[in-house]
Amino acid sequence: MGSQRSQAETTDVLSLCVEASQWTDEDIRQKLPSVLPIFKISFSACHQNENTSQILYCICFRFTLVLLHYVFPLFRRVNLAFVDDGLQAASVVIGSFLPCLEVEKETFKLLDVILPALQNFLTCFLEECVAKSTENIEAVNKTLQQSLVVLENCISVVQFLMQADSIGTEETSNIPKAFLHIINISLQHLSCSKDTYGDYIELIGDTISTLCHLAVDLSSKFAALIPKFTWDTFNGEDLEVLIFTCDELCLTASYLSELSNLRAFVNVWRTYASLVNQHHNYLITNLDMGKPVEALSKEIKNGFNLLLGLPSSDSLNDQNQKLMQRTLKTLNFCLKIVVSLCEKFRGYLRSAHYSLVSLLFCLFKFSPGNITLHSYPSQFQKNVESQTTIGIEPLLLHLRNDEEFVKTVLDAGTELTEEISEDMGSFLLLLIAVAVPASAAVMIHLKRFLHAIFAAVKDSHVSLSLPCKRDGVMYGGQQHSSVSLYEHILTRLCVLVANLDGTQFQVLEEVLIEWLLSGHLWPSLLVSDVWCFLARYGTSELCLQHCVFLLDILPHTVSYSQESLITASLLGRLVSKLTQADKEHFMCTFKEKNANPDTDMTILYSFLQENEATEVKDCKCKMMVSSIQNINEICAQQATDCNFVKLRQELELLTPVSTSSVPFSRSSETSLSGVEKEFADSLATLWERMPEKLMGATVVDHIVACMAHASVLVIIHFSNAQLCQILSLCRMYVTNSTPVVCIAIANFLEALGRITLLSSSEQESVLSLIAECMAGLLQHSNPLVQQFGLETFVSFGRHTVHENVLPMCLDGCSEKVQEYVTNYLQQEPHPIPSEHTELSIIQVQSNISKTMDKNNAFISISDFTNIANIQPTFEGINVTNAHEQSDAKKRKLNDCETYKDQVQSLLCKLHESQRLMREMKECGESVKPSDINEIKSCLKELLYSIDALE
């Protein structure tokens, strides 16, 4: 009886399959609910009767194919109830039918149909959840339960396929596509679940947690399944599936990273790397490397930022320690994959260049010697910095020769994203690392690269000023010495320069000239040092050509501007590198230029002081004589504004560059001793006239600073009475003047410690005043002035024979300052005062530098109003407070934009006035003397105003 019933059921199912193959879409919608129970009952019968199982398997297989081919595509076009029926049918196939089938090609064809159906079901469910996320949370929870069934079925399919030795993708291309789509839409839904469900997420928290667990589990299992797939890379369709699989795996890893599932994240990336390395010969021209590199770069940067968020205490607790170790391992893993991809796809990374530049910038930000980790314990720094060394050099090894990458680096410097503009020092390190050792790609864009380096130096003032050290270049087998960031940049740039050929050297010269005259401090200093490197290791003939060229352009720079000062300074350094014959040739050229009344070469004196050539001595004597004349006219109350401007400039030029050119022995007589003595007497007279009531005013303080510096040059010619008068004024200026004046006074005091005072009744008074001035410096509120005071104190104790000055100085200081000085002398580190930060000294130094630049740039005729009517006490000077002048200058700068249109109008009026005067001259017209004087006065004021603008 059982056999007859089984045969009857078989006949019923067979006839049903025949009938189902002829169903219309409407028949399927109506009859499917009644067919599924028959199918399930019939399939169960096959387990009870082995004789009929083979027939039933074939029938069920045919029925399933009919069901999948004709029914499942309809479920996306009908309501959710039909999707539930489709999922029920798929579950029957996977849960009951699939385990009884062999792992063979026909079964793969079955899965190639059913998995896309499951993909459609899951997409429908998740879209329904999003649509009803704020309407019916119970319906959402029920729909999510259906999504769990889809993922469970997929896991069952993966476990079934794991039994296969290999899976060909010739006729099963939908399997990897469907799996990856199911995984990614699930992970994407999870990553957005908090925003999607908002406050309702707590009500469906368990379901979301289960969904997350199943999605992550499926991603890990599928990653383990991928090596079993075989790809016919010569088949265009198979190659497309392979590329799709690689791209989707990157997306999967990104979602897993957002869910913080490290194990699955590592499994997916490991599978991706293995798959790409295995087929990279076929993928090299087809696979988009931008996707994996961007994803891995983002992961690496997030890892570094996570480490930066850890507390900077001396020791980390166990939890933070584990977090650090786990993050470091992840960084190491990701960096190795990026390096491997760059090695395999070398030359085909164009789409990944921007991500690689961003990654390298991040690595340099955390590289050894940078300020980023300055406050963290040394062991923590070593652990983090060791990861950057894993990536920087290996990556650059594969990227330096890539011209497109070099162009991307240069473009990043011109576009200056917010990330780069916040840390130009790290970007500067990146530029130098790409340029050295030089590659053919760098040489192609040499001019642009050099400009980019100097532009980055211009914007890296903060980074260049930080007290950070980096490993220098090993030389002579010795250990690496620690160097500053500036020295690091300079040495690498010199390495680049040393490898240039003749054509490229011309490009270098053009760039050096342009940045030397740019008016920016740091680039100009770097140009000077690079040029001196060329002079030292090049020929004297080449250096002579450069000196003559610089001598030609010096008169064309704005007088006493930063460009002229740095150019003159560079000339002084280059002259010392010349051979004796070339030096004599240059000095002859200098003499000819200096003899020309249209060219002013006096600015060169300050930078040629150590040269004993007659031309230099003549220039020095010429300036001293001119200064004496200006001082005499000022003291005789016959001076004009021009006398004060010229005196200030001459005092600046007479300031000794170093103490090596200053005579400190009274027994050394020179050909200029008479002029120097007269110059010292004139300076002493001018010191007596300096106004006490106007201390702190910009013009007065600037003159005092120049006088203090210039007084060092003739310090041995001052008498004790003159020194008493000078030091009395310095004592008041130390406590009531700007830091610029205090630093100049500190240099003057340091020079006093190098000479032996004459024996006289005023000697004790001089020593007492020196002690009081040094005490004022040590107790100054400005940390930079304090540091100069300390150095003056040490220098005075090292050179002077008047040892009683130092105890007298300390007696005038507070106990706190005395302890401060004692710690400094014992070389013990002392704590930074609470009112100052670690970088306060650098900030003050920057402010002083800016102040000096502004003083040089903005001192004009208006600063010397009524200066010609000077009185012995300078009461006639109408000088505003330094702060008021600074505010006024800022307002002028802000108003400059409004005057641009008026400049053209001014030029037109000047041309019209010039034409009018020419016509009057030709016609013989007479003009009143009063009118002529008024015109000259207006033109004079206009010229001074123009000079100030320059």
Secondary structure, 3 states (H helix, E strand, C coil): CHHHHHHHHHHHHHHHHHHHCCCCHHHHHHHHHHHHHHHHHHHHHCCCCHHHHHHHHHHHHHHHHHHHHHHHHHHHHCCHHHHHHHHHHHHHHHHHHHHHCCCCHHHHHHHHHHHHHHHHHHHHHHHHHHHCCCCCHHHHHHHHHHHHHHHHHHHHHHHHHCCCCCEECCCCCHHHHHHHHHHHHHHHHHHCHHHHHHHHHHCCHHHHHHHHHHHHHHHHHHHHHHHHEECCCCCHHHHHHHHHHHHHHHHHHHHHHHCCCHHHHHHHHHHHHHHHHHHHHHHCCCCCCHHHHHHHHHHHHHHHHHHHCCCCCCCCCHHHHHHHHHHHHHHHHHHHHHHHHHHHCCCCCHHHHHHHHHHHHHHHHCCCCCCCCCCCCHHHHHHHHHHHHHHHHHHHHHHCCCHHHHHHHHHHHHHCCHHHHCCHHHHHHHHHHHHCCCCHHHHHCHHHHHHHHHHHHHCCHHHHHCCCEEECCCCCCCCCCEEEHHHHHHHHHHHHHHCCCHHHHHHHHHHHHHHHCCCCHHHHHHHHHHHHHHHHHCCHHHHHHHHHHHHHHHHHCCCCCHHHHHHHHHHHHHHCCCCHHHHHHHHHHHHHHHHCCCCCCHHHHHHCCCCCCHHHHHHHHHHHHHHHHHHHHHHCCCCCHHHHHHHHHHHHHHCCCCHHHCCCCCCCCCCCHHHHHHHHHHHHHHHHHCCCCCCCEHHHHHHHHHHHHHHHHCHHHCCHHHHHHHHHHHHHHHHHCCHHHHHHHHHHHHHHCCCCCCCCCCHHHHHHHHHHHHHHHHCCCCHHHHHHHHHHHHHHHHHCCCCCHHHHHHHCCCHHHHHHHHHHHCCCCCCCCCCCCCCHHHHHHHHHHHHHHHHHHHCCHHHHCCHHHCCCCCCCCCCCEHHHHHHHHHHHHHHHHHHHHHHHHHHHHHHHHHHHHHHHHHHCCCCCHHHHHHHHHHHHHHHHHHHHHC
